[in-house]
Amino acid sequence: MVQKYARILPSMASPSLTILIPCLNEEVGVASVVREYATAFPQADILVVDNGSEDGTAAAARAAGATLLTERRRGKARAVATALAAIDADLVLMVDGDGSYPAEGAKFLVEEYLREPADMITGIRSAQNATRIFRPMHQWGMSIFAAVLNLVFRFKPLDLFSGLRLFSRRFYQHVPVLSRGFELEIELTIQAVDKSFSMTEIPVPFRSRTNGSESKLRTMRDGLRILRLLLVLFRDYRPLAFFGTIGGIIAAAGLAAGSAPILEYLHTGLVNRLPLAVLAASLMTLSIFVGLAGVLLEANLRYHREAYHIQIRKFRAPMHKSSRSYPRVLAS
């Protein structure tokens, strides 16, 4: 590994740390991931969430010394939400169970937190052979989604889909996870942006997944799901812009439909194209109602944001707490 990644982690006596590893059919690599992170973070709890695996993932994780939770409903976001509801630690380090994120890179996130705390610290994946590790379609998709995020939310992440993230207690206890699968990372980013949590992004090493394990990503299927999530989040977190855009499109269609009757009336004083005039009037009325819906939803969202931030100010994170007790099965 490149020499610049060979740094030593400061003492982890405080704060407490839980390593969260969501897994689906990662029997081949999960044990090595657990042992690698246990060596790198000897005082941390290693928590593996078996997300309905059909192989020996659970047994391999338990044999490697990890605490095991079971979330049988498939989807990475569901597995992480289940775990976050059970964890009681000052910091949560989320990492994929496929072995693609070396523990030495994860140390950088903790070092960064100890140096300058932030609510969410994301590891920006960097690889010596990016072309081989990052598939071209995935690189193209990440660029598109990052551009959309920048356009809508005025924030352009350097690595939108990184699975290596460090969460403060303040963040993971106050951010709901509403998605189901690999939309998790984009949802966490947008939640952090919308709720004004502090964020940091730092480069970390990245490598190919463990030999014999398979990626769960499906380019077209997951791409469409993420696109749908972007639209839903745009609607929910920027309602004025969302409904204003729709209202503007409807109004433009109304103007286009009404231009002929208007010109006809100006020249002849008559309106012979009555159906077209009725259509134009209906479209203009609809655009006004859609725009008003955006205004009302924006006002309601502002009220809830203010209440949320008042609640966040009351949060006081307890320190030096242990996170070693988990229920064995949290969902069926």
DRENTOR-776537 format. One line per 2 residues: for each residue z, y, x of C-alpha. Coordinates in nm, 2 decimals, padded with zeros to 4 digits, m for minus. Layout:
<sedrens>
Z:Y:X ~ ...
</sedrens>
This chain:
<sedrens>
00.00:00.00:00.00 ~ m00.07:00.36:00.11
00.21:00.49:00.33 ~ 00.26:00.80:00.12
00.42:00.58:m00.15 ~ 00.68:00.44:00.08
00.98:00.66:m00.01 ~ 01.34:00.56:m00.07
01.51:00.61:m00.41 ~ 01.84:00.80:m00.42
02.15:00.63:m00.54 ~ 02.12:00.52:m00.90
02.50:00.53:m00.96 ~ 02.42:00.80:m01.22
02.25:00.83:m01.46 ~ 02.23:00.49:m01.63
01.88:00.34:m01.65 ~ 01.71:00.08:m01.86
01.37:m00.06:m01.76 ~ 01.18:m00.13:m02.08
00.90:m00.38:m02.06 ~ 00.70:m00.45:m02.38
00.51:m00.78:m02.35 ~ 00.25:m00.97:m02.54
00.14:m01.30:m02.38 ~ 00.23:m01.20:m02.03
00.38:m01.53:m01.92 ~ 00.17:m01.52:m01.59
00.30:m01.18:m01.47 ~ 00.62:m01.09:m01.65
00.86:m01.28:m01.42 ~ 00.73:m01.11:m01.10
00.75:m00.77:m01.28 ~ 01.11:m00.83:m01.38
01.20:m00.94:m01.02 ~ 01.02:m00.65:m00.86
01.19:m00.39:m01.08 ~ 01.53:m00.56:m01.05
01.50:m00.54:m00.67 ~ 01.39:m00.17:m00.68
01.65:m00.07:m00.94 ~ 01.95:m00.30:m00.88
02.18:m00.11:m01.11 ~ 01.94:m00.08:m01.40
01.92:m00.30:m01.71 ~ 01.59:m00.49:m01.74
01.49:m00.52:m02.11 ~ 01.18:m00.72:m02.20
01.06:m00.70:m02.56 ~ 00.86:m01.01:m02.65
00.60:m00.88:m02.90 ~ 00.52:m01.21:m03.08
00.39:m01.39:m02.77 ~ 00.23:m01.73:m02.82
00.29:m01.84:m02.46 ~ 00.60:m01.87:m02.24
00.66:m01.50:m02.20 ~ 01.01:m01.50:m02.34
01.12:m01.80:m02.13 ~ 00.97:m01.65:m01.81
01.14:m01.32:m01.87 ~ 01.48:m01.47:m01.94
01.45:m01.70:m01.64 ~ 01.38:m01.40:m01.42
01.70:m01.24:m01.53 ~ 01.59:m01.00:m01.80
01.76:m00.93:m02.13 ~ 01.53:m01.03:m02.41
01.45:m00.87:m02.74 ~ 01.21:m01.01:m03.00
00.98:m00.80:m03.21 ~ 00.74:m01.04:m03.39
00.54:m00.77:m03.56 ~ 00.24:m00.72:m03.32
00.18:m00.38:m03.17 ~ 00.31:m00.21:m02.85
00.44:00.09:m03.04 ~ 00.65:m00.14:m03.27
00.79:m00.32:m02.97 ~ 00.89:00.00:m02.81
01.04:00.15:m03.13 ~ 01.25:m00.17:m03.17
01.38:m00.14:m02.82 ~ 01.45:00.23:m02.83
01.66:00.18:m03.14 ~ 01.88:m00.06:m02.94
01.90:00.11:m02.60 ~ 02.20:00.32:m02.50
02.11:00.46:m02.16 ~ 02.07:00.80:m02.00
01.71:00.72:m01.89 ~ 01.45:00.47:m02.01
01.17:00.37:m01.78 ~ 00.88:00.22:m01.98
00.64:00.00:m01.79 ~ 00.37:m00.25:m01.88
00.44:m00.62:m01.82 ~ 00.11:m00.70:m01.66
00.21:m00.60:m01.30 ~ m00.03:m00.31:m01.28
00.25:m00.05:m01.20 ~ 00.43:m00.11:m00.87
00.80:m00.05:m00.88 ~ 00.77:00.19:m00.58
00.56:00.42:m00.80 ~ 00.83:00.40:m01.07
01.08:00.52:m00.82 ~ 00.89:00.85:m00.80
00.95:00.92:m01.16 ~ 01.33:00.87:m01.12
01.33:01.07:m00.80 ~ 01.15:01.35:m00.98
01.40:01.34:m01.26 ~ 01.69:01.36:m01.02
01.53:01.65:m00.85 ~ 01.41:01.84:m01.16
01.50:01.68:m01.49 ~ 01.24:01.66:m01.77
01.24:01.50:m02.11 ~ 00.93:01.29:m02.03
00.78:01.21:m01.69 ~ 00.44:01.04:m01.68
00.30:00.85:m01.39 ~ m00.06:00.95:m01.32
m00.25:00.64:m01.22 ~ m00.42:00.65:m00.88
m00.60:00.36:m00.73 ~ m00.77:00.31:m00.40
m01.06:00.14:m00.58 ~ m01.07:00.33:m00.92
m01.42:00.21:m01.01 ~ m01.31:m00.15:m00.99
m00.97:m00.11:m01.17 ~ m01.06:00.14:m01.43
m01.35:00.03:m01.65 ~ m01.62:00.29:m01.70
m01.60:00.29:m02.08 ~ m01.22:00.34:m02.06
m01.26:00.63:m01.81 ~ m01.52:00.79:m02.04
m01.29:00.73:m02.35 ~ m00.99:00.88:m02.17
m01.19:01.19:m02.08 ~ m01.31:01.24:m02.44
m00.96:01.19:m02.59 ~ m00.80:01.43:m02.34
m01.07:01.69:m02.42 ~ m01.00:01.66:m02.79
m00.62:01.68:m02.73 ~ m00.68:02.00:m02.53
m00.90:02.15:m02.80 ~ m00.65:02.07:m03.08
m00.31:02.10:m02.92 ~ m00.39:02.32:m02.62
m00.26:02.06:m02.37 ~ m00.47:01.85:m02.14
m00.28:01.55:m01.99 ~ m00.39:01.42:m01.65
m00.34:01.06:m01.77 ~ m00.32:01.03:m02.15
m00.28:00.65:m02.16 ~ m00.05:00.58:m01.87
00.20:00.31:m01.96 ~ 00.45:00.42:m01.69
00.68:00.68:m01.84 ~ 01.04:00.80:m01.80
01.23:00.92:m02.10 ~ 01.55:01.12:m02.11
01.81:01.03:m02.37 ~ 01.74:01.36:m02.55
01.37:01.26:m02.58 ~ 01.38:00.89:m02.68
01.66:00.94:m02.94 ~ 01.48:01.23:m03.11
01.12:01.13:m03.12 ~ 01.00:00.90:m03.39
00.74:00.63:m03.31 ~ 00.52:00.60:m03.61
00.21:00.43:m03.47 ~ 00.17:00.06:m03.43
m00.02:m00.04:m03.12 ~ m00.18:00.12:m02.81
m00.18:00.46:m02.98 ~ 00.18:00.48:m02.86
00.11:00.69:m02.55 ~ m00.10:00.95:m02.72
00.16:00.98:m03.00 ~ 00.44:01.03:m02.74
00.24:01.30:m02.57 ~ 00.17:01.49:m02.89
00.52:01.46:m03.01 ~ 00.64:01.60:m02.68
00.40:01.89:m02.70 ~ 00.47:01.97:m03.07
00.85:01.95:m03.03 ~ 00.85:02.15:m02.70
01.00:01.88:m02.49 ~ 00.97:01.94:m02.12
00.71:01.72:m01.95 ~ 00.61:01.64:m01.59
00.32:01.43:m01.45 ~ 00.32:01.29:m01.10
00.08:01.05:m00.92 ~ 00.18:00.69:m00.88
00.01:00.39:m00.73 ~ m00.18:00.16:m00.96
m00.32:m00.19:m00.90 ~ m00.51:m00.47:m01.09
m00.31:m00.67:m01.34 ~ m00.17:m01.00:m01.24
m00.44:m01.27:m01.18 ~ m00.47:m01.49:m01.49
m00.35:m01.23:m01.74 ~ m00.59:m01.07:m01.99
m00.60:m00.71:m02.11 ~ m00.51:m00.66:m02.47
m00.73:m00.35:m02.50 ~ m01.05:m00.37:m02.70
m01.27:m00.07:m02.63 ~ m01.43:m00.01:m02.97
m01.14:m00.13:m03.19 ~ m00.87:00.06:m03.01
m01.09:00.36:m02.95 ~ m01.15:00.39:m03.33
m00.78:00.35:m03.39 ~ m00.69:00.62:m03.14
m00.96:00.85:m03.29 ~ m00.81:00.79:m03.63
m00.46:00.87:m03.50 ~ m00.59:01.20:m03.35
m00.72:01.30:m03.69 ~ m00.40:01.21:m03.86
m00.19:01.40:m03.60 ~ m00.43:01.69:m03.62
m00.37:01.70:m04.00 ~ 00.01:01.66:m03.97
00.08:01.89:m03.67 ~ m00.19:02.15:m03.72
m00.24:02.16:m04.10 ~ m00.36:02.52:m04.11
m00.63:02.45:m03.85 ~ m00.72:02.12:m04.00
m00.75:02.23:m04.36 ~ m00.89:02.57:m04.25
m01.17:02.39:m04.07 ~ m01.25:02.17:m04.38
m01.23:02.48:m04.61 ~ m01.46:02.67:m04.38
m01.72:02.39:m04.39 ~ m01.70:02.37:m04.77
m01.73:02.75:m04.79 ~ m02.04:02.74:m04.56
m02.19:02.48:m04.79 ~ m02.11:02.69:m05.09
m02.28:03.00:m04.93 ~ m02.58:02.79:m04.85
m02.61:02.66:m05.20 ~ m02.55:03.00:m05.35
m02.79:03.20:m05.13 ~ m03.09:03.10:m05.35
m02.94:03.21:m05.68 ~ m02.81:03.53:m05.53
m03.14:03.63:m05.38 ~ m03.31:03.54:m05.71
m03.07:03.76:m05.90 ~ m03.12:04.05:m05.66
m03.50:04.03:m05.71 ~ m03.52:03.95:m06.08
m03.18:04.03:m06.23 ~ m03.18:03.67:m06.37
m03.02:03.34:m06.26 ~ m03.26:03.06:m06.34
m03.10:02.81:m06.10 ~ m02.78:02.77:m06.29
m02.68:02.42:m06.16 ~ m02.71:02.55:m05.81
m02.50:02.86:m05.89 ~ m02.24:02.64:m06.06
m02.23:02.42:m05.75 ~ m02.19:02.71:m05.52
m01.91:02.86:m05.73 ~ m01.73:02.52:m05.74
m01.76:02.48:m05.36 ~ m01.62:02.83:m05.29
m01.33:02.76:m05.53 ~ m01.26:02.43:m05.36
m01.27:02.59:m05.02 ~ m01.00:02.84:m05.13
m00.78:02.57:m05.26 ~ m00.82:02.36:m04.94
m00.74:02.67:m04.73 ~ m00.43:02.74:m04.94
m00.31:02.38:m04.90 ~ m00.33:02.44:m04.52
m00.13:02.76:m04.55 ~ 00.15:02.59:m04.76
00.16:02.29:m04.53 ~ 00.18:02.51:m04.22
00.47:02.71:m04.38 ~ 00.65:02.38:m04.46
00.59:02.25:m04.11 ~ 00.73:02.56:m03.96
01.05:02.52:m04.17 ~ 01.10:02.16:m04.05
01.03:02.26:m03.69 ~ 01.30:02.52:m03.70
01.55:02.28:m03.85 ~ 01.45:02.02:m03.59
01.50:02.26:m03.30 ~ 01.84:02.37:m03.44
01.94:02.00:m03.45 ~ 01.82:01.94:m03.10
02.03:02.22:m02.96 ~ 02.34:02.04:m03.09
02.26:01.73:m02.89 ~ 02.49:01.66:m02.60
02.40:01.35:m02.39 ~ 02.69:01.13:m02.28
02.67:01.03:m01.92 ~ 02.77:00.71:m01.73
02.72:00.49:m02.03 ~ 02.62:00.12:m02.00
02.33:m00.03:m02.19 ~ 02.40:m00.40:m02.13
02.45:m00.51:m02.49 ~ 02.15:m00.58:m02.71
02.10:m00.80:m03.02 ~ 01.89:m01.10:m02.94
01.64:m01.05:m03.23 ~ 01.58:m00.72:m03.40
01.29:m00.79:m03.63 ~ 01.12:m01.08:m03.78
</sedrens>
